[in-house]
Amino acid sequence: MENKKIATNDKLAAKNYEVTDYQSGSELENGLAVTHEQVSDVYMEGTVDATIENYQGTGEDVKIPEEGFEQG
């Protein structure tokens, strides 16, 4: 039983983000897609406070809504 559990954990740990994860029915792949998008947004924005600074050149800062993940 323990070896089977380790093999499953190794398989999960070896999974990387792929573009097709957005259309996947797998909870793991959907989670990777969401996490990838969040990290990408933060990296591009350069901040972790969920605010878009100087939105479209208007001089306004726009707060990004922070929504939890809905479990289905």
N, CA and C of each residue as an Amber inpcrd file, in Angstrom:
protein
   216
   0.8250000  -1.1990000   0.0000000   0.0000000   0.0000000   0.0000000
   0.8660000   1.2580000   0.0000000   1.9040000   1.2670000   0.8190000
   2.7780000   2.4420000   0.9190000   3.4760000   2.7240000  -0.4110000
   3.9300000   1.6790000  -1.1010000   4.5980000   1.8710000  -2.3980000
   3.6530000   2.4600000  -3.4270000   2.3800000   2.0420000  -3.4060000
   1.3950000   2.5720000  -4.3370000   1.1600000   4.0620000  -4.0700000
   1.1020000   4.4180000  -2.7790000   0.8970000   5.8160000  -2.3990000
   2.0870000   6.6770000  -2.8440000   3.2960000   6.1690000  -2.6720000
   4.4980000   6.9010000  -3.0850000   4.5110000   7.0800000  -4.5960000
   4.1390000   6.0400000  -5.3350000   4.1070000   6.1410000  -6.7980000
   3.0980000   7.1950000  -7.2490000   1.9330000   7.2540000  -6.5910000
   0.9180000   8.2600000  -6.9190000   1.4320000   9.6590000  -6.6030000
   2.0690000   9.8310000  -5.4620000   2.6280000  11.1350000  -5.0830000
   3.7060000  11.5710000  -6.0650000   4.5520000  10.6490000  -6.4810000
   5.5980000  10.9760000  -7.4500000   4.9930000  11.4140000  -8.7800000
   3.9090000  10.7450000  -9.1880000   3.2500000  11.1070000 -10.4430000
   2.6650000  12.5190000 -10.3570000   2.0330000  12.8270000  -9.2290000
   1.4620000  14.1620000  -9.0450000   2.5480000  15.2280000  -8.9790000
   3.6220000  14.9400000  -8.2930000   4.7080000  15.9080000  -8.1300000
   5.4290000  16.1760000  -9.4500000   5.3890000  15.2290000 -10.3660000
   6.0890000  15.3720000 -11.6400000   5.2640000  16.1440000 -12.6690000
   4.0110000  16.4540000 -12.3680000   3.1310000  17.1360000 -13.3230000
   3.5270000  18.6010000 -13.4510000   3.6330000  19.0640000 -14.6870000
   3.9430000  20.4600000 -14.9810000   2.7820000  21.1030000 -15.7210000
   2.7210000  22.4190000 -15.6850000   1.6850000  23.1630000 -16.4010000
   1.8300000  22.9640000 -17.9010000   0.6920000  22.7740000 -18.5580000
   0.6280000  22.7290000 -20.0150000  -0.5590000  23.5850000 -20.4440000
  -0.4880000  24.1700000 -21.6260000  -1.5480000  25.0490000 -22.1150000
  -2.8880000  24.3210000 -22.1490000  -2.8860000  23.0420000 -22.4360000
  -4.1270000  22.2680000 -22.5210000  -4.7980000  22.0850000 -21.1650000
  -4.1290000  22.4490000 -20.0720000  -4.7060000  22.3040000 -18.7370000
  -5.9660000  23.1520000 -18.5590000  -6.1010000  24.2540000 -19.3170000
  -7.2830000  25.1070000 -19.1930000  -8.5570000  24.3830000 -19.6270000
  -8.4590000  23.4660000 -20.5850000  -9.6290000  22.7490000 -21.0760000
  -9.7850000  21.3680000 -20.4450000  -8.9230000  21.0130000 -19.5630000
  -8.9290000  19.6830000 -18.9740000 -10.0680000  19.5100000 -17.9760000
 -10.5080000  18.2850000 -17.8220000 -11.5210000  17.9780000 -16.8230000
 -10.9060000  17.5650000 -15.4940000  -9.5820000  17.4820000 -15.4510000
  -8.8730000  17.0450000 -14.2500000  -8.7500000  18.1940000 -13.2480000
  -9.0550000  17.9020000 -11.9850000  -8.9300000  18.9140000 -10.9400000
  -7.4780000  19.3760000 -10.8030000  -6.5450000  18.4430000 -10.9010000
  -5.1270000  18.7820000 -10.8110000  -4.7140000  19.7220000 -11.9350000
  -5.0880000  19.3910000 -13.1620000  -4.6880000  20.2160000 -14.3050000
  -5.3750000  21.5800000 -14.2850000  -6.6480000  21.6200000 -13.8850000
  -7.3300000  22.9170000 -13.7540000  -6.6670000  23.7730000 -12.6900000
  -6.2780000  23.1500000 -11.5900000  -5.5820000  23.8830000 -10.5310000
  -4.2520000  24.4360000 -10.9970000  -3.5280000  23.6520000 -11.7830000
  -2.2550000  24.1410000 -12.3380000  -2.4880000  25.3220000 -13.2720000
  -3.5460000  25.2630000 -14.0770000  -3.8410000  26.3500000 -15.0030000
  -4.1730000  27.6350000 -14.2460000  -4.9980000  27.5240000 -13.2100000
  -5.3770000  28.7030000 -12.4150000  -4.1490000  29.2800000 -11.7190000
  -3.3500000  28.4220000 -11.1070000  -2.1450000  28.8790000 -10.4130000
  -1.1760000  29.5330000 -11.3930000  -1.0220000  28.9500000 -12.5640000
  -0.1290000  29.5240000 -13.5860000  -0.6060000  30.9200000 -13.9820000
  -1.9160000  31.0690000 -14.1630000  -2.4570000  32.3690000 -14.5420000
  -2.2380000  33.4020000 -13.4390000  -2.4500000  33.0100000 -12.1890000
  -2.2540000  33.9290000 -11.0680000  -0.7990000  34.3690000 -10.9630000
   0.1140000  33.4260000 -11.0710000   1.5430000  33.7510000 -10.9870000
   1.9570000  34.6340000 -12.1500000   1.4560000  34.3120000 -13.3380000
   1.7740000  35.1190000 -14.5120000   1.2800000  36.5570000 -14.3460000
   0.0520000  36.7190000 -13.8480000  -0.4990000  38.0620000 -13.6360000
   0.3370000  38.8610000 -12.6400000   0.6970000  38.2360000 -11.5390000
   1.4910000  38.9180000 -10.5160000   2.8740000  39.2630000 -11.0600000
   3.4710000  38.3420000 -11.7900000   4.7940000  38.5950000 -12.3600000
   4.7500000  39.7690000 -13.3360000   3.7590000  39.7810000 -14.2050000
   3.6630000  40.8540000 -15.2010000   3.3480000  42.2000000 -14.5440000
   2.5300000  42.1760000 -13.5010000   2.1690000  43.4120000 -12.8200000
   3.3100000  43.9070000 -11.9340000   4.0960000  42.9790000 -11.3890000
   5.2190000  43.3660000 -10.5510000   4.8200000  43.6980000  -9.1280000
   3.6560000  43.2480000  -8.7070000   3.1860000  43.5300000  -7.3620000
   2.3480000  42.3560000  -6.8590000   2.2400000  42.2200000  -5.5480000
   1.4520000  41.1330000  -4.9830000   0.2110000  41.6530000  -4.2550000
  -0.1080000  42.9230000  -4.4080000  -1.2500000  43.4840000  -3.6930000
  -2.5290000  43.4720000  -4.5250000  -2.5360000  42.7630000  -5.6380000
  -3.7130000  42.6060000  -6.5030000  -4.2750000  43.9500000  -6.9660000
  -3.3860000  44.8480000  -7.3910000  -3.7950000  46.1590000  -7.8850000
  -3.1230000  46.4210000  -9.2290000  -3.9100000  46.8530000 -10.2050000
  -3.3430000  47.2700000 -11.4910000  -3.0820000  48.7620000 -11.3850000
  -1.8240000  49.1290000 -11.4650000  -1.4420000  50.5280000 -11.3030000
  -1.5610000  51.2700000 -12.6330000  -2.0450000  52.4890000 -12.5730000
  -2.1900000  53.3480000 -13.7440000  -2.9350000  52.6130000 -14.8570000
  -4.1310000  52.1270000 -14.5280000  -4.9470000  51.3190000 -15.4410000
  -5.1980000  52.0430000 -16.7520000  -4.7310000  51.4690000 -17.8270000
  -4.8830000  51.9740000 -19.1970000  -4.5400000  53.4540000 -19.3190000
  -3.5280000  53.8640000 -18.5660000  -3.0360000  55.2340000 -18.6580000
  -3.9280000  56.2840000 -18.0200000  -4.9160000  55.8620000 -17.2280000
  -5.8540000  56.8180000 -16.6220000  -5.3240000  57.4390000 -15.3400000
  -4.2540000  56.8730000 -14.8000000  -3.7310000  57.3460000 -13.5420000
  -4.4130000  56.7070000 -12.3400000  -5.4490000  55.9150000 -12.5940000
  -6.1720000  55.2430000 -11.5110000  -5.5800000  53.8730000 -11.2360000
  -5.6110000  53.4910000  -9.9840000  -5.2400000  52.1370000  -9.5980000
  -6.5190000  51.3300000  -9.4370000  -6.5600000  50.1530000 -10.0410000
  -7.7490000  49.3100000  -9.9930000  -7.4440000  48.0670000  -9.1850000
  -8.2530000  47.8190000  -8.1760000  -8.0990000  46.6410000  -7.3260000
  -8.6840000  45.4280000  -8.0540000  -7.9170000  44.3470000  -8.1510000
  -8.3750000  43.1130000  -8.7600000  -9.1950000  42.3620000  -7.7180000
 -10.4180000  41.9640000  -8.0580000 -11.2360000  41.2360000  -7.0710000
 -10.5710000  39.9330000  -6.6630000 -10.5320000  39.6930000  -5.3790000
  -9.9390000  38.4620000  -4.8640000 -11.0640000  37.4800000  -4.5720000
 -11.1630000  36.4600000  -5.4160000 -12.2300000  35.4840000  -5.2780000
 -11.6400000  34.1440000  -4.9210000 -12.3180000  33.4210000  -4.0760000
 -11.8720000  32.0850000  -3.7020000 -12.1970000  31.0780000  -4.7880000
 -11.6020000  29.9430000  -4.6950000 -11.8420000  28.8590000  -5.6360000
 -13.1070000  28.1210000  -5.2280000 -14.0490000  27.9790000  -6.1660000
 -15.2930000  27.2920000  -5.8780000 -15.1210000  25.8000000  -6.0730000
 -15.4620000  25.0510000  -5.0580000 -15.3810000  23.6070000  -5.1560000
 -16.7140000  23.0820000  -5.6610000 -16.6450000  22.1500000  -6.5980000
 -17.8780000  21.6590000  -7.2020000 -18.2400000  20.3040000  -6.8700000
